[in-house]
Amino acid sequence: MNQDKDNVNKMFKQFKNKYVTVDLRGNYQSEGKIIAIDNYLNIILENENGLETVKGGNIIFISVKEE
């Protein structure tokens, strides 16, 4: 069971320091670089407005932007 949890952590960590577009509930969208992510998909984005916190429960889709 613990091994599955570690695999999830590694999957989420691959998004760190990537530029992404995040689709949120209510037809909202955010863009920026992920500087922190946790097991609940809560993320902190760095964008032109500074730092933005996005709750994992509001995320519908995350797409990595091509650099």
Backbone hydrogen bonds in HBPLUS format (Angstrom, degrees):
<---DONOR---> <-ACCEPTOR-->    atom                        ^
c    i                          cat <-CA-CA->   ^        H-A-AA   ^      H-
h    n   atom  resd res      DA  || num        DHA   H-A  angle D-A-AA Bond
n    s   type  num  typ     dist DA aas  dist angle  dist       angle   num
A0006-ASP N   A0002-ASN O   3.12 MM   4  6.47 152.5  2.20 147.9 154.8     1
A0007-ASN N   A0003-GLN O   3.07 MM   4  6.38 150.6  2.16 147.1 154.9     2
A0008-VAL N   A0004-ASP O   3.13 MM   4  6.46 153.1  2.20 148.2 154.5     3
A0009-ASN N   A0005-LYS O   3.14 MM   4  6.46 158.2  2.19 146.5 152.2     4
A0010-LYS N   A0006-ASP O   3.10 MM   4  6.41 157.3  2.16 149.2 154.2     5
A0011-MET N   A0007-ASN O   3.04 MM   4  6.31 152.0  2.12 146.0 153.7     6
A0012-PHE N   A0008-VAL O   3.01 MM   4  6.31 162.8  2.04 159.2 162.5     7
A0013-LYS N   A0009-ASN O   2.94 MM   4  6.11 155.0  2.00 149.0 156.6     8
A0015-PHE N   A0012-PHE O   3.07 MM   3  5.80 162.1  2.10 120.5 125.6     9
A0016-LYS N   A0013-LYS O   3.12 MM   3  5.42 152.5  2.20 108.8 116.6    10
A0018-LYS N   A0015-PHE O   3.10 MM   3  5.50 143.5  2.24 141.3 136.8    11
A0017-ASN N   A0034-ILE O   2.70 MM  17  5.20 163.8  1.72 157.7 159.2    12
A0034-ILE N   A0018-LYS O   3.05 MM  16  5.83 158.7  2.10 157.6 156.1    13
A0065-LYS N   A0019-TYR O   2.75 MM  46  5.52 171.0  1.75 148.6 151.1    14
A0020-VAL N   A0032-GLY O   2.82 MM  12  5.69 166.6  1.84 165.1 162.8    15
A0032-GLY N   A0020-VAL O   3.12 MM  12  5.69 151.4  2.20 155.2 160.2    16
A0021-THR N   A0063-SER O   2.84 MM  42  5.31 155.7  1.89 154.4 162.8    17
A0063-SER N   A0021-THR O   2.91 MM  42  5.31 168.5  1.92 158.2 162.2    18
A0022-VAL N   A0030-SER O   2.73 MM   8  5.15 170.9  1.74 160.5 163.3    19
A0030-SER N   A0022-VAL O   2.93 MM   8  5.15 156.5  1.99 143.6 151.3    20
A0023-ASP N   A0061-PHE O   2.84 MM  38  5.12 161.6  1.87 155.2 160.3    21
A0060-ILE N   A0023-ASP O   2.83 MM  37  5.52 173.7  1.83 154.9 154.2    22
A0061-PHE N   A0023-ASP O   3.35 MM  38  5.12 160.9  2.39 132.4 134.3    23
A0024-LEU N   A0028-TYR O   2.83 MM   4  5.04 174.0  1.84 147.6 145.5    24
A0025-ARG N   A0058-ASN O   2.94 MM  33  5.48 146.1  2.06 149.4 159.3    25
A0033-LYS N   A0046-GLU O   2.93 MM  13  5.10 164.0  1.95 142.3 142.3    26
A0046-GLU N   A0033-LYS O   2.82 MM  13  5.10 152.1  1.90 138.4 147.5    27
A0035-ILE N   A0044-ILE O   2.89 MM   9  5.76 170.7  1.90 169.0 172.2    28
A0044-ILE N   A0036-ALA O   3.00 MM   8  5.18 150.9  2.09 142.3 142.8    29
A0038-ASP N   A0042-ASN O   3.20 MM   4  5.68 139.3  2.38 147.7 158.0    30
A0041-LEU N   A0038-ASP O   3.06 MM   3  5.36 159.6  2.10 118.3 120.2    31
A0043-ILE N   A0054-VAL O   2.94 MM  11  5.29 160.8  1.98 152.5 157.8    32
A0054-VAL N   A0043-ILE O   2.85 MM  11  5.29 168.8  1.86 160.9 162.2    33
A0045-LEU N   A0052-GLU O   2.76 MM   7  5.08 164.4  1.79 157.6 158.4    34
A0052-GLU N   A0045-LEU O   2.82 MM   7  5.08 153.6  1.88 149.1 155.6    35
A0047-ASN N   A0050-GLY O   2.87 MM   3  5.36 170.4  1.88 161.9 163.7    36
A0050-GLY N   A0047-ASN O   2.97 MM   3  5.36 167.2  1.99 120.1 123.0    37
A0058-ASN N   A0055-LYS O   3.05 MM   3  5.66 159.7  2.09 118.0 124.3    38
A0059-ILE N   A0056-GLY O   3.22 MM   3  5.35 160.5  2.26 106.6 112.5    39
